[in-house]
Amino acid sequence: MEILPIIYSIYMFIAVYFLSFYTILYVKNRKNLLDCPKLTKHYSLSVLIPAYNEEDSIEATVNAVLKSDYDNISEIIIINDGSKDKTLEIARKLEQKYDIVKVLNKTNSGKADSLNQGIKIANGELIAVVDSDSFPREDSIRKLIGFFDDPKTGAATCPVLARNREGFIEELQAIEYTLVAIGRKLLECVGAVYVTPGPLAMYRKTALRDIGGFDPKNMTEDIEATWHLAANGWDRKMCLDTKVTTIVPSKLAVWFKQRQRWSMGGMQIIWKYKSYFLKKGIVGLFLIPFFSLSLLLGFVGLGVFSYLMITRIIKEYLIIKMSFITSTSFFTVDNFYFVPSILNYVGALLLIVGAIYTLSLLFIMEEDIFKRRKAMRIIVYMLFYTALYPCIMITAVYKLIKKDMRW
Amino acid sequence: MYNDNCCIQTNKEGYEMVMLDNKHVFWEALVIALFVLGIGVFAGMFIEGSRVDKISNMYQDSELNLLEINLQSDIISMNFSDCDSLVESNINFGDKIYQYAKILEKYQSSAVLTDSLIKEHKKYDLLRTRFWINSIKIKEECKNPFHTVVYFYDYNTGDIDKNSKQAVFAQYLKELKDRTGNEIMLIPIARNMGLTSLDLLIKKYNVEGTFVLVDEKLVVNSTDQLKLIDNAI
């Protein structure tokens, strides 16, 4: 057997494995997926909103938190991270208007450091982090509180969905966010929630102190904190029965930079926790292997794809060049004649099963997938959008090697 | 590895958030993936096996035809018959194995699990070599009723240059055959199948790599010489 069919077979095996893994998890847990523990204890809650140049959205974010139906929000701390726009001015107005709103003004030092300074002054037993371009639904804070009745729970989150869905790129991200949300919930069933994301994450203050707060050196402080909590034995929970919406990039360049940062952060985390590999709890036995495998598959896949494309282009170029010399046709009906191998059959089958799986998840999440425009975007998402991930990873590796941490 | 508290979470009011024991999911998914892999390998063997059977049947059919042509050729050498029917049979056979060669090439590119098609390819190359020899014999007996154009190529080469060159050679010869019809006997033979008899024949021409041999005289081994074939026939 040649090397390429072996590589294809390995990819297909892994795809079947994870498709089966998520499907079994869904089938087993489908009746309980929307369950969230009832509110029994009204813990005091500090909401931290780190903001850097967020004049367009900060007020709406604070208003969304103020509308929360949870009755024991003790304070909302807006941490202005040296914004150059009117963020501070708007924050001060909100501070004057609402008693529970406080403003912490500081020079620019990054989101992780801003949060750490906020944690120092926060008085709640629980701390919620809300990104300044995100909007929790009325019930989302309340629905996360019940998880903390379990003393082992260190963090909780809910689905993050796209708020702006008008444009093409936004719509693709909306599909992605929806799939990620249910995927994360399914991972919760095996205790493998790998991120309590910035748009809305709730933490037990003692748990945050246990891990020493957020890591300012990491580019994705929310993922790092979640892995750190997992490594220290804290459970991370997720409530699927609510949501927080966030503004997603509407320009390809901004989207690319955001994903690059996420990739770089992910790699930094794998590197940081490498000593746990196959050793300790969910981090060593699932999260590191799972994410390392994703990276490896991305790199190898991109490598194989590039190799095939380049050799194909060179071959076609040579054929065309020689065909001109000999006056022969270089493009014939035979070019389209194709005898599929078993790998082609299995690949096509996997694509169909994968499409059914994706559509089912979107359907479960009540996305209206039967609209014609949306159906087209799902196809684009499956075939092209996800194929961009490895390209982003390559640029992220390049930036990491160059130690270029700007974003 | 899994979360121990995942099964039943109870809070103070007795509300139970029931989560099932999911620790077996890792193994269950592995079993399913292995099962699918097994089915895939089995189906692959079956598909490739049925293609080999088809090629085998075609081979048996071809072998019978060639035996008959051989016999006809012997009969002619004993002056028991005229050349016309022999030449016609030979041309028909040539067309047939040319078509079979194309099918074999297509199947070969889709074989990923077994190497049985390689053996079939070897058998076909031997058959085509015998056919070439027989065609030479017929040309001698029947005063050159056709031209033999034997195309020696490398089977399954990974070299892009060679691959491209072979694609152009194959296309050129295909177009030549379409233009000239029964005037030429086009015989493609893979030269790198480790067949001693074929190696002995090729050694005579002292040419490396891909080349075309026209009427056992003209050797063409580069694309810019291909036009010489047209001039020779």
Interface residues (C-beta under 8 A of the other chain):
Chain A: M1 E2 P5 S9 M12 F13 V16 Y17 F18 S20 F21 I24 L25 K28 N29 N32 D35 C36 P37 K38 T40 K41 G146 D149 D150 K152 E188 C189 V190 G191 D235 G281 I282 L285 F286 T311 I314 K315 L318 I319 M322 S323 I325 T326 T328 S329 F330 T332 Y337 V339 P340 S341 I342 L343 N344 Y345 V346
Chain B: M1 Y2 N3 N5 C6 Q9 N11 K12 E13 Y15 M17 V18 M19 L20 N22 K23 V25 F26 E28 A29 L30 I32 A33 V36 L37 G40 A43 G44 I47 E48 K106 Y107 S109 S110 A111 V112 L113 I160 D161 N163 S164 K165 A167 V168 Q171 Y172 E175 T223 D224 L226 K227
